[in-house]
Amino acid sequence: MTTDLKTPSIPRRVARWLSALGWALATVGLVSGCASGLLPKPATQPVLFALDASTPELPPMATGATPAKAPGLTLTVDVPRAAAGYDTPQMAYLRRPHEMEYFASHQWVDTPARMLTPQIVQALQRSNAFRAVVMTPTTAAGELRLETELLRLQQDFSQSPSRVRLTLRALLINTASRQVLAAREFDLDQAAASDDPYGGALAANLLVQQMLSQLAAWASRSVGTQ
């Protein structure tokens, strides 16, 4: 004798519930997939560069100052001001005259003006032209004050190879009388080793080294003529 075995039927109400659950899970998966595609990608970390050119050793004769006859004056050094467009860690460049742009994923670790300050102080200290050189703010009372302004630091791609230009204006001031004793604008440029931000950073550091030597020599001569 044969026996027919029948699979127990699922109640319609349970079947409808399972069907609805399946559609809900499928919809959630679809929405999650779409949402993950719409989420913004994590921001790329910028590549950072520093203006950390080693301050060159400045022998006394190179700056026009002799240690034994160095004036007993204290010089205070203000943090350089920065012209519009340069008071930022962003690295500026040009592709055509007067149109400044910034690299999207490369920048300085700090504003160039703030990075220059301790290096200016070190260069002036090594010139042996002053009794002491201190950076403001300070409680020290200096007879002289150095004010500087960064007018330009940019990589110019309108020529090949690209060139980096650094321009700094300096004023040497008598603190008591507020008289400007000497003024000078340092304008230097250097071909970049490669037409990219890294080549520009290398050229900028070379320019900083040259500028520090010239600034120290100028300040020493200016004090010696007072």
Number of C-alpha atoms within 10 A of each C-alpha: 3 4 5 6 6 6 6 6 7 9 8 9 8 10 12 12 10 12 10 12 12 11 11 12 11 12 12 11 12 11 12 12 11 11 10 10 10 9 8 7 8 6 6 7 8 13 13 16 18 17 23 15 17 14 19 14 12 18 14 18 11 15 22 21 23 17 15 9 11 18 17 11 15 18 27 25 24 19 20 22 18 20 14 10 15 19 15 17 19 21 25 22 23 19 14 12 9 7 8 14 16 16 13 10 13 20 21 18 16 17 18 22 24 17 17 19 17 16 20 26 22 19 24 26 18 18 26 24 31 22 14 16 25 21 18 13 10 11 7 14 12 19 15 24 25 24 17 23 18 22 20 20 24 22 31 24 18 13 11 11 14 23 24 28 20 21 18 22 18 19 18 24 20 17 16 10 9 11 12 14 15 17 16 14 15 16 14 17 19 19 20 24 15 16 16 14 20 16 17 27 25 20 23 28 19 19 22 22 20 17 20 24 20 16 23 26 22 19 24 24 16 16 19 15 7 8
